[in-house]
């Protein structure tokens, strides 16, 4: 993931395409401040803020070179606070659909589910606590993601955020429920050892490849858990599960594992925005690879073997 590949103009374009596609979306909540600025601009500013790890004030100052009219600092903070978190989830899914459309001949066969955390508020105390003491700290948010692999590219199909120490199954279950990838494999570690989740995956006509908790005093008896354990050992695809760990590591390395915010609700939105930015980086790399390069040698400069390059964008073909 390269942050420089995501341009503010492209972010604004994607935000406009997304909200234009949502014909039923009208935020008519009563009360509050007047909506002088549309949600397209607010979504763009949120992405810029998380991409460069800016504060609210720094985001406004940085964006002055790209937009003629910008909200005041307090107005921007208020608009971020009231922005529905479900809208950001749909942004992730919308960009994922655009990534899948880039290669319609291929099918997403492997779906990997996992959860991760992002710290917020004050990161420093977490460096000094150990063991059970660290579980008393509430200064982090939990995020669950369902990633897909398409033509050796990893991207986030959908994601969901929750308060601290939310269970992985609780976060992932709604994502699996609305997933539509028949004949695919759902990979997960022992944290997803749940009969209800395995039944849900089978109802989607998919195969569960979830590692099962077992031991000398905890033998596997349920047929569904036996089936999932057999898929882990026999199919040989469970080795792909660490790909999501590498994706999380890349995301946190580029965009930081700490959210510079004090409100837990906004921290959850910013955690999801980072998954949206990851998808934007994948989409940008696909759009760049989809361009044609034409080489024209200059006969007048043969001794120098000069070459002219012309980049033809996809829409001009």
Phi and psi in degrees as a GROMACS rama.xvg file:
@    title "Ramachandran Plot"
@    xaxis  label "Phi"
@    yaxis  label "Psi"
@TYPE xy
-113.95  120.816  UNK-2
-64.9519  -31.1406  UNK-3
-69.8321  -15.6313  UNK-4
-76.2772  -15.9414  UNK-5
-99.0162  106.167  UNK-6
-92.2779  145.433  UNK-7
-55.5639  -37.4037  UNK-8
-65.0184  -38.4912  UNK-9
-70.2864  -36.9493  UNK-10
-60.8972  -46.1715  UNK-11
-63.0781  -38.1057  UNK-12
-65.022  -43.8229  UNK-13
-66.3654  -39.4568  UNK-14
-62.997  -39.3059  UNK-15
-68.0712  -43.191  UNK-16
-61.0988  -41.1659  UNK-17
-65.5097  -49.7471  UNK-18
-71.6017  -29.3472  UNK-19
-67.8653  -30.6523  UNK-20
-74.7753  -18.496  UNK-21
-95.2628  81.7927  UNK-22
-67.5301  -24.8585  UNK-23
-88.8958  -2.26708  UNK-24
-84.8142  112.74  UNK-25
-142.36  114.767  UNK-26
-85.6221  97.8489  UNK-27
-110.155  34.3762  UNK-28
-61.1482  137.414  UNK-29
-78.4323  152.204  UNK-30
76.0963  -173.304  UNK-31
80.7582  -174.804  UNK-32
-78.6282  153.175  UNK-33
-65.1951  144.269  UNK-34
-84.964  77.423  UNK-35
-70.9011  -33.6694  UNK-36
-112.317  137.571  UNK-37
-76.492  166.397  UNK-38
-70.7907  -17.9075  UNK-39
-61.935  -46.7535  UNK-40
-66.3367  -41.1502  UNK-41
-64.1972  -44.4743  UNK-42
-60.5639  -40.9622  UNK-43
-62.8682  -44.0491  UNK-44
-65.2249  -38.0457  UNK-45
-62.7162  -42.4779  UNK-46
-64.1446  -43.5386  UNK-47
-62.4146  -41.0172  UNK-48
-61.3072  -44.0247  UNK-49
-78.196  -29.9341  UNK-50
-63.8001  -41.0703  UNK-51
-105.297  4.5057  UNK-52
56.5086  47.1213  UNK-53
-87.3251  161.914  UNK-54
-83.0725  176.099  UNK-55
-62.3159  -42.8488  UNK-56
-66.6752  -42.6631  UNK-57
-64.3587  -33.1435  UNK-58
-63.9262  -45.1339  UNK-59
-62.7436  -43.1143  UNK-60
-67.5788  -39.6917  UNK-61
-67.0449  -35.8287  UNK-62
-80.5444  -4.8567  UNK-63
-62.5648  -25.9203  UNK-64
-80.6895  -9.80489  UNK-65
-113.977  -25.2383  UNK-66
-130.497  140.288  UNK-67
-73.0354  -44.0824  UNK-68
-117.618  131.124  UNK-69
-132.528  149.991  UNK-70
-72.5376  158.756  UNK-71
-66.4571  164.126  UNK-72
-58.3486  -47.5531  UNK-73
-66.7122  -36.3353  UNK-74
-66.7862  -42.5161  UNK-75
-62.7835  -44.0547  UNK-76
-62.2136  -40.4518  UNK-77
-64.7412  -42.6828  UNK-78
-66.5654  -36.9034  UNK-79
-65.0641  -39.2325  UNK-80
-65.5825  -36.6228  UNK-81
-93.9877  -2.90866  UNK-82
-66.4976  128.516  UNK-83
-64.3584  133.465  UNK-84
-67.0648  -27.9429  UNK-85
-63.3369  -30.0641  UNK-86
-65.5425  -38.5263  UNK-87
-69.1707  -36.5839  UNK-88
-60.0319  -39.9508  UNK-89
-70.5479  -29.257  UNK-90
-62.6776  -44.3656  UNK-91
-58.6081  -46.8664  UNK-92
-68.3544  -33.8135  UNK-93
-65.6727  -45.3214  UNK-94
-68.268  -34.2928  UNK-95
-61.3874  -38.4288  UNK-96
-64.8182  -37.9639  UNK-97
-65.9986  -34.9517  UNK-98
-67.0676  -42.0014  UNK-99
-66.5368  -33.4487  UNK-100
-67.9815  -19.0082  UNK-101
-68.3785  -21.3001  UNK-102
-142.396  81.4521  UNK-103
-72.8002  -15.6914  UNK-104
-78.7213  -12.4075  UNK-105
-108.917  154.246  UNK-106
-119.84  141.353  UNK-107
-73.7756  103.727  UNK-108
-94.2536  -27.1982  UNK-109
-117.663  123.922  UNK-110
-121.237  126.165  UNK-111
-115.706  131.817  UNK-112
-117.659  140.11  UNK-113
-166.261  167.606  UNK-114
-123.995  156.086  UNK-115
-148.728  172.172  UNK-116
-127.734  151.715  UNK-117
-127.244  127.341  UNK-118
-78.6219  154.36  UNK-119
-148.872  177.754  UNK-120
67.0755  -96.6647  UNK-121
-125.7  112.476  UNK-122
-82.9018  -19.3569  UNK-123
-67.6885  -41.481  UNK-124
-59.6908  -26.8548  UNK-125
-68.2449  -15.08  UNK-126
-82.0367  -13.2805  UNK-127
-111.633  -19.276  UNK-128
-86.984  149.64  UNK-129
-136.718  160.713  UNK-130
62.7542  -136.828  UNK-131
-68.8268  -20.9502  UNK-132
-64.3128  -34.5547  UNK-133
-70.7914  -22.2754  UNK-134
-75.3653  -10.1505  UNK-135
-85.2191  -13.0251  UNK-136
-81.4421  126.953  UNK-137
-99.1364  3.39511  UNK-138
-83.1003  55.2975  UNK-139
-158.865  159.208  UNK-140
-119.09  151.756  UNK-141
-104.216  140.834  UNK-142
-133.752  135.611  UNK-143
-113.937  138.646  UNK-144
-133.757  147.819  UNK-145
-118.359  110.942  UNK-146
-106.353  153.349  UNK-147
-121.326  158.423  UNK-148
-119.859  117.933  UNK-149
-132.762  113.958  UNK-150
54.9378  46.1261  UNK-151
65.5441  18.1539  UNK-152
-112.957  131.874  UNK-153
-98.5096  133.183  UNK-154
-149.598  163.131  UNK-155
-90.7511  118.01  UNK-156
-75.0906  -41.3846  UNK-157
-163.226  159.833  UNK-158
-151.616  160.226  UNK-159
-150.32  141.297  UNK-160
-117.485  155.247  UNK-161
-150.91  178.999  UNK-162
-70.0902  175.471  UNK-163
-57.1995  140.808  UNK-164
62.1904  27.3785  UNK-165
-68.6482  138.576  UNK-166
-64.994  145.023  UNK-167
-62.3887  -41.705  UNK-168
-64.1574  -39.2147  UNK-169
-63.3567  -33.9613  UNK-170
-78.7847  -39.9796  UNK-171
-83.3598  -30.4741  UNK-172
-54.6862  -46.2054  UNK-173
-63.7547  -29.0452  UNK-174
-71.2343  -40.178  UNK-175
-68.2115  -35.7918  UNK-176
-62.8033  -36.0398  UNK-177
-98.4511  3.53839  UNK-178
-74.5442  144.291  UNK-179
-132.551  78.8841  UNK-180
-134.307  73.3934  UNK-181
-61.9764  148.984  UNK-182
63.2316  27.7075  UNK-183
-105.811  170.105  UNK-184
-110.886  131.038  UNK-185
-103.556  114.53  UNK-186
-102.042  139.492  UNK-187
-159.763  155.291  UNK-188
-85.2319  -168.999  UNK-189
-66.6772  -16.764  UNK-190
-66.9816  -14.8687  UNK-191
-106.981  19.7423  UNK-192
-73.2172  86.2004  UNK-193
-143.161  125.074  UNK-194
-60.2849  -41.6327  UNK-195
-61.0788  -39.2872  UNK-196
-70.9  -39.3405  UNK-197
-64.4918  -41.0236  UNK-198
-62.4018  -38.5201  UNK-199
-65.756  -40.9728  UNK-200
-64.8175  -42.4956  UNK-201
-65.3826  -34.6325  UNK-202
-66.4888  -21.0646  UNK-203
-87.638  7.9936  UNK-204
61.2815  38.6417  UNK-205
-121.014  169.31  UNK-206
-107.362  125.3  UNK-207
-79.8873  129.75  UNK-208
-123.394  68.7123  UNK-209
-111.882  126.815  UNK-210
-66.9849  139.68  UNK-211
-109.051  139.467  UNK-212
-71.075  128.082  UNK-213
-152.18  163.372  UNK-214
-175.778  -175.499  UNK-215
-63.0398  -35.4605  UNK-216
-103.679  4.24539  UNK-217
-134.672  75.752  UNK-218
-82.3583  148.913  UNK-219
-80.2027  123.737  UNK-220
-122.022  -31.7213  UNK-221
-67.9543  134.889  UNK-222
-59.999  -36.5902  UNK-223
-68.743  -38.3681  UNK-224
-70.5352  -34.6925  UNK-225
-64.0302  -41.7286  UNK-226
-61.1769  -46.0314  UNK-227
-64.3864  -41.0926  UNK-228
-64.7804  -37.5293  UNK-229
-64.1874  -40.8949  UNK-230
-63.8075  -36.5525  UNK-231
-63.2521  -42.8722  UNK-232
-85.2743  -31.9385  UNK-233
-93.9788  -36.8482  UNK-234
-76.5074  -26.0812  UNK-235
73.5428  17.497  UNK-236
-106.95  -3.67839  UNK-237
-64.7704  -19.8146  UNK-238
-65.4277  -13.3832  UNK-239
-79.5344  -12.6678  UNK-240
-59.9148  -38.7658  UNK-241
-62.0229  -8.8579  UNK-242
-61.4651  -30.883  UNK-243
-73.5188  -30.8807  UNK-244
-65.5218  -41.2071  UNK-245
-65.5216  -34.3254  UNK-246
-66.0002  -45.0656  UNK-247
-61.1142  -41.5333  UNK-248
-63.6041  -42.2389  UNK-249
-63.8302  -41.9887  UNK-250
-62.3896  -45.1333  UNK-251
-73.2976  -28.9141  UNK-252
-70.7654  -39.4723  UNK-253
-81.2301  -40.021  UNK-254
-112.073  4.33595  UNK-255
78.0053  145.885  UNK-256
-89.8024  2.10573  UNK-257
-114.684  131.852  UNK-258
-98.9279  122.583  UNK-259
-80.8501  75.3269  UNK-260
-153.819  158.3  UNK-261
-111.593  -13.7674  UNK-262
-97.8595  130.751  UNK-263
-67.5867  -35.4948  UNK-264
-67.218  -42.5269  UNK-265
-68.2614  -35.1131  UNK-266
-61.5108  -38.0648  UNK-267
-64.715  -40.4219  UNK-268
-65.3593  -40.8713  UNK-269
-68.6374  -32.5563  UNK-270
-63.4411  -40.5981  UNK-271
-71.0457  -35.4311  UNK-272
-59.2614  -32.8778  UNK-273
-67.8867  -32.1177  UNK-274
-69.47  -37.1286  UNK-275
-63.6162  -40.0325  UNK-276
-65.1509  -35.7969  UNK-277
-61.5751  -43.7885  UNK-278
-64.304  -36.8821  UNK-279
-63.5298  -37.6431  UNK-280
-65.6231  -39.9135  UNK-281
-64.7623  -43.5113  UNK-282
-63.5613  -39.4841  UNK-283
-63.6411  -39.1246  UNK-284
-67.7439  -35.4775  UNK-285
-68.6059  -41.3686  UNK-286
-65.7311  -34.9096  UNK-287
-69.9808  -39.0467  UNK-288
-72.222  -18.6435  UNK-289
-84.3128  0.527554  UNK-290
-87.7225  148.348  UNK-291
-93.4928  144.135  UNK-292
-115.107  123.597  UNK-293
-109.725  130.065  UNK-294
-109.026  125.31  UNK-295
-122.67  114.435  UNK-296
-79.449  144.727  UNK-297
-95.2367  111.936  UNK-298
-66.6917  -25.3319  UNK-299
-73.6371  -19.4951  UNK-300
-119.19  39.701  UNK-301
-59.4948  -39.3662  UNK-302
-59.4034  -30.1519  UNK-303
-93.3299  -4.85675  UNK-304
47.5447  49.1361  UNK-305
-73.9816  148.71  UNK-306
-137.048  134.211  UNK-307
-102.224  140.27  UNK-308
-114.169  133.772  UNK-309
-128.284  121.217  UNK-310
-94.5465  123.071  UNK-311
-104.375  114.025  UNK-312
-67.6763  157.565  UNK-313
-57.7591  -37.5547  UNK-314
-71.2687  -14.3953  UNK-315
-96.1045  0.100911  UNK-316
